[in-house]
Amino acid sequence: MLLEPTLRRVGAVAIAALMLGTAPAALMAETPADTLVLAGAIDDIVSLDPHEAYEFSGLDVVNNTYDGLVEINPATLEIEPGLAESWSVAEDGLTYTFKMKAGVTFSSGNPVTAEAAAYSLQRAVKLNKTPAFILNQFGWTAETVDSMITGAGDTLTIKVDKPYAPTFLYNCLTAGVASIVDAEVVKANEAMVDGVSDLGNEYLKTHSAGSGAYTLKNFKPNEGYVLEMRPGYWRGDAKMAKVFMTHVPEAATERLQLEKGDIDVARTLTPIDVAGMAGNADVVVQEDVGGQIYYLSFNQKNENYKNAKFLDAMRWAVDYNGMADTFMKGAAVVHQNFLPSGYLGALDDNPYSLDIEKAKALIAESGIKDPSIKLSVRNAADRMDVAQSIQNTFGQAGIKVELSVGEGAEQLKEYRARQHDGTLQTWGPDYPDPNTNSSTFAENPDNSDAANNTGYLAWRNAYDPGEMTAESKAAVLEQDPAKRVEMYAALQKKFRETAPFIVMFQQARQTGVRANVKGLYTGGAVDAVAYWLVTK
């Protein structure tokens, strides 16, 4: 239903003001000069506790209210010092020493100390919420973490259970789950649940206790949040005094509000909305990529998918550019490797393109007569468009494709049970290190049905990657960063040429911003949005 004219004129700032209790002065069509007003779909937020938040919208808030020992530069997406000014690793690769920055404080005024940093990492492990697995990879458990992570004075000491690649640890420490919290504030707000401390979890779901550029002033699930600038931020004070985010899941509504100037940023636009704003000098469309990749995979319980010629034929029977330039324009870019662009070791070359004659010749060489595929597809418009394009071009090459359409949960249940034939899926990284996708796509330590290794996509497709499992495990232990890059590059090339997977696209983002908004970084594939650099 369209907004009534008065509400449409007042816009999102007024809605945010009424909803979140801001001053009546905010009731205007133009957004205030000192306030960044955004609209997007934020109903994925489960918690704003940095050691529990795992959804995209929640991590956006965490990225602006908390800091880590190691940070990602929003402009370059390179690792740089965070709350730790320097770090080193012992020759045995098992002990890391971090020196904390002097003079940094939390929003409460309490100093950021090595003890607070140790408490934070210990808390994340003990809290054991969804993202804790990122830290558990280093041998940290509720029983061991207090002895493996210690802080005293300006020095934080971290011990790991294996001599991992240092970049693996540093990359994982940029994740939201490694955020440093104000131990004193958190402890003062602990609640007892069944006789056990909740470690301040209930409090931090709706409050902040960090050292970030902003503090969380208000949050209402499925409605919005308000962030307030805190003076004296160690990276430099935020330029916007306040940040308003309102939950507006309808892209058409976001576009209307953006074009009228009721909001500064629209985060959930569709390619159709973007195209409709062409020629509007007041609006700029900012391009970026996300971490999600789109892929086809095939269950090797079907012997056809062990045939190298047939797998190669399918790679040449996909209209990658045709899809990316038409119905996927703005939503995806062609990408044929399992590491998204922006990740350490990512490859950006795309060797395959639609070549029906080559595909036909390879099918003939494969010896497979009248090949057919039952392709499982989620019942969503974007997935169906891709599936129908594949059905068409595969058909031209001589491969009959029957689409098996179902709900997402139904499709995943089938996929995780290795009961599919072929499937169209997407995958998003869990943390900003190449191991997150390498271990998922290129490792399968036990290919038996009994193993039930659903976390390995190779296992889901009954695919034994052979030596690639060991190569992937070796890459996460490689101490030399340059060598590690080479190892992932070689691994991806081997995978794309031999595995029963066809990686096709990487997620693209199109963010609508008013022309006067500058310095908005949406994070690429490895980070979350940064508000503190925005100017108007």
Secondary structure, DSSP 8 states (H G I E B T S, - for coil): ----HHHHHHHHHHHHHHHHT--GGG-SSS--TTEEEEEE--TT-----TTT--SHHHHHHHHHH-B-SEEE-TTT--EEESSEEEEEE-TTSSEEEEEE-TT-B-TTS-B--HHHHHHHHHHHHHHT-GGGHHHHTTT--TTTHHHHEEEETTEEEEE-SS---HHHHHHHTTSGGG-B--HHHHHHT--EETTEE-TTHHHHTT---S-SSEEEEEEETTTEEEEEE-TT-TT---S-SEEEEEE---HHHHHHHHHHTS-SEESS--HHHHHHTTT-TTEEEEEEEEEEEEEEEE-TTSGGGG-HHHHHHHHTT--HHHHHHTTTTTTEEE--SSS-TTSTT----------HHHHHHHHHHHT--S-EEEEEEESSHHHHHHHHHHHHHHHHHT-EEEEEEE-HHHHHHHHHTT--SEEEEEE--SSSSTHHHHHHHH--S--SGGG--TT-HHHHTT---THHHHHHHHHTT---HHHHHHHHHHHHHHHHHHSSEEEEEEEEEEEEEETT-B--B--TTT---B-TT-B-
